[in-house]
Every structure is written in structure tokens, then in C-alpha cells.
Amino acid sequence: MNMNDIIYKKREGNSLAKEEIEYFINGYVKDEIPDYQASALLMAIYFMQMDKRETFELTNAMRYSGDTIDLSGISGIKVDKHSTGGVGDKTTLIVAPIASACGVPIAKMSGRGLGFTGGTVDKLESIPGFRTSLEPEEFLGQVNDIGISVIGQTAHITPADKKLYALRDVTSTVDNFSLIASSIMSKKLAAGSDAIVLDVKCGNGAFMENLSDATVLGNIMTEIGESAGRKTVAVITDMSQPLGKAIGNSLEVIESIETLKGKGPSDITELAIYLSAVMIYIGGKADSLEEGRLKAEKVLESGEALEKFREMIVAQGGQGEVIDDYSLFPRHSVQKKILAKDSGYVSEIKARNIGLASQHTGAGRATKEDDIDLSAGIYLYKKVGDRVVSGDVLATFYGNDKLKVANAVKEAEKAFIITTKEVECPLLIKKMIGMSDEQKE
Ligand code: URA
């Protein structure tokens, strides 16, 4: 077997055999296959696609390219949750404590942000002292003790995905169904949970810009999960405008805490309750989705979910006092507002431009090596459908570098569209895949 033949085979539109996929993944991880041949194969896959079998085999080859986590020492149905990536998406910080407070063990590995999308690990690191890197025994021990831990993915899990994702990022081969599905599902399967809830983002701030593409991706990922013996549900949700009002690491943690206090924006609250309900149901802690939703609402109202979040922060070395005192988060020194030029209704807040603007403030990375400013980001005062009067503040930009903040404002000005006609809010939860109609009741 050699790479040249494999690239040729895919370039001509043929299916690759399991052994050929494994040869590529194993050789690439061991640095035996150079980036130029891997790039050529990725581009051939991008144009010629992979079928279901190939995608499943690619997922498995990446899943077993490094360590896999054994969560069998934790009793109960462990439920993982993953978002395909969006702007202002802090849902994990809210659903993980809600589901845990309802008895679902959460042993979750999350990623960092790249480009205009944020990452849970960066957000958690804005909490002073919070450790996102725990040894496996400490991670499992914490889940057994308090029912929740969220950490960063270790270097030893799916190294093939880590290398390939970085290569895809610089070869314009990210947005392909099979490559996205295998990347996400290899990590989820290696991370060991029994059931997986996928939040497939759809809109201009996501890899999948329309509902039909998001549906294809959701179907592929749920089939991979089920074929691997894991209950897998995908929920397709809106990412045409940012989720919630805060974008940027510490700003998003503060908004998550506010949501756990029952004072969050309506969209993030609705999505968090919905995803938590699915997790509680497939985690066996409710007999129906409706019961899952009621349980999620109950622990939000009682403050148990908030206390669970505090417990996790303290267990991982963070300052639990941040829950009551937001001045403990990293501080910004520069702040700038943009104002509405016209009166009318907000018809669009393009998530992609806001994500890029947030990256410009210093909140996101352009390359994996970049440092980020944990205090930087954007706070939106208006959402799609809101009425505005000329001169109203649309958003405030935060950071520690005047030039960066000015660049962010320039980018974000393209994001807001104001019309004279009244506008309806986009539908937040668009579709669910992987549950029968009966189960959805
Ligand atoms: N998130 C991932 O982990 N991988 C992708 O390919 C896209 C989004």
C-alpha cells in the first residue's frame, strides 16, 4: 500500500478500503506520511466525498489513534454534549451543571476556540485558578464525588484528529460532512460516555449554513454514534445570530452564571433547558422529554444547578466566589460602543461578523499558538426582532488594546442590519434527529 495510490483512488471518486484509511491515519500520526500527501488526500475527500462506511471507518481509525477513556468506574449513564461550534455558545457551562444536578454524571472533555468560534476550555480558564487539565484519576474521582467535571482534551486522545484538524484549517478542507463528522465523533467516542447529545449549529456563524446541510451532518453523526453502540441525538439549532448577548470568554461565563441564576437572555435559557431535557431523558433520569424539561427547570429555579457549577469550580481549584462577585474575573481597560444609525427593527446580527469582531478584540485566536485576552469580547444590547431608535447602543466592545477594539468595531458594523419592517425572531430549535416521534413527546 502507498499514499500515492490511495490519493489517486479517492481522486477518481472510488471508495477507500478500511485498510487504506487505517494506513493513512496510522502513518500520518507517526509522521511517516508528509503533510503534502495528507493535504492532497483531504482535498480529494473534500471534492469526491466519502460514503457512510468510509466515514465510519475514518472515525474509528481516528478514535483509536491514541488513548480512549474508560468511564466504566462511574455508575449511571454518562451523557456527553457537543456543539459543532458557534458564536456566543456557552451552553455547556449551563447544561452540564443542570444535567448533573438532575443526577446525570457529566465527565466531559471540551476544546479550545479557533478562528471566530469560541471554546469551553478557554471560557473556563477565565475563572481565576480553574484547572482544565486533570489527571485521569482526579477527573474520574471528581465525577464520582460530585457528579461533574469538565476538562480540556488531553494530547493523547485522538492525536490523528488534532493533527488533521490543524491541517484542514490551513488547507480549506474544514467544511466537509465526512471530515467534520469523523472529527467530532472520533473525539466523542474516545471520551467514553454512554450517550451523546449533539448541538448542530446552523446559520452564517456555523460550518453548516442551511438546514438541509445541518440535517445531513446530524444524520451522519447520529448514525456513527448508534453504529458504535452509543445513544446519539442531534438537535439542530440557530446560529444566524450569536447565542445570548455575551461573546468572549469571561463575559460568557458571567452570562452563564446569570442564566443559572434565572436571569439569562431568553434564547440561551430556552436552548439550555431543551438540551438539558434531552440529556436528562437519555441519561435515564426522566421517563419523557417533558419530565426532563420540568426537572431542568426545577434545578434552575431552586439554585441547585448554580450550586453544582460552584462545586465544580471549587473542585477544580477555581475561585467559587466569582459566582457572587464578577469583579474577580480578568478586567478590561478599553471599551467602545456602537450606536444605531437608524430607527427600526434589527433584522440581522450576522454571527460570523460578530465572531470575527470578537476575535479582533483579542478574545479569539487566529492561530493555535496565539494568546487570548480573557477579558475581551462583545456585549450585545439588541437581538434580532428588537425595536431600535437611532442613537441606541447596539453593542459594547471590551479589551485591553485600543487598536484591536477599533478593528473589532469596524468588523461588527457590517453585522447589524436594521429595517423599517417588523421582524420575527429566527426559530431557535429547528429539528431533532435520533428520537422517535413518540420519544419526542
Ligand atoms: N468541530 C470539530 O471538532 N471538528 C470539526 O471538524 C468541526 C468542528
Residues whose N, C-alpha, C, O or C-beta is under 5 A from the ligand:
A	BS01	URA	T84 G85 V174 L179 I180 S183 I184
